[in-house]
Amino acid sequence: MIIYYAVLLLFGLGLFFLARQGLELVTDLMTGLAGMIQRRLRPFALRQFQEIQLQAGILQPEGPEIAKTRNVSILPGLMQWRLFWIAGAALAALLLNDSLRSPLAIAVILTGGELYRSTYCSHRLQRMNEDASNLIVQFASRYPISRSLVNTLRNASKSLPGGEVRRAVEACLARLATNQKLSEAMMPLQTLKYPALERFARLLADVQDTNQDVFTKTLDILRAEVESRMDLHRQARQSLTLIRGTTRILQAVVVAAMTIACVLPNWRYYFTSSEKNWFLFIGMIVTSVLGSLYVEVELRQLET
């Protein structure tokens, strides 16, 4: 009997990971389709305007990584909406129409949606930490040599991969090319709502009214703070990755156990034989969901 349950548990785990890989495959296919549709529907006038800007030197040509980042932004953006996951959970519950499977499907889909959003935000924050730090470090190391804000900012942005920070810097350079005020030109960096970038943007906006020695010293202080923060994030990332991996394994085991309870006749009869047992099953699901969300919130707080 123990071997039987062990085999079922392993089968449930395998089914879970197989379903996860299938979801990632479908996501990749939908992402490619969305990118193709986006390219097809892009207005001709916009393409012409971008070509004029490229010829004038206002915009820099996009690398493959930047183009890929823009093409894949539709589906992840859709999956950031809670309404998307709520609708999916409701649809799954209606299709299953079962006293045990429907609540489990709702819990798994809603919790999975929150975990996906949390993971996406975590990756976004990690990427922004790295890009912001690299931008500030590159600018601080190049500016004392060139003494040109525009050229230094352009050269520093070339060291960044495609992402929000690089697109914000390119927007700043485009504004500078149209002779806008520095305070207005640096607005794209400030709209990212990242503390180090906001300080960096304010520092650049006041460069004309600041003594060069003071500006350079302030820039060095900001660079030292950013490098120290990068070291702390690297040290914490290893521990958090291990904790998050262990948590995901436990969550998979819980989902597998709940699935087995819905499938095996004896367990299914036990949980559906009375309202008390059914509420016990619901309580187990709620406890698991709350525990998963609590751990995820704590990990997010440690990352920030």
Secondary structure, DSSP 4 states (H G I P E B T S, - for coil): -HHHHHHHHHHHHHHHHHHHHHHHHHHHHHHHHHHHHHHHHS-HHHHHHHHHHHHHTSSPPPPHHHHHHHHTTHHHHHHT-HHHHHHHHHHHHHHH--TTHHHHHHHHHHHHHHHHHHHHHHHHHHHHHHHHHHHHHHHHHHHHHH--HHHHHHHHHHTSPSSHHHHHHHHHHHHHHTT--HHHHTHHHHTT--HHHHHHHHHHHTGGGS-HHHHHHHHHHHHHHHHHHHHHHHHHHHHHHHHHHHHHHHHHHHHHHHHHHHHSHHHHHHHHSSHHHHHHHHHHHHHHHHHHHHHHHHHHHHH-
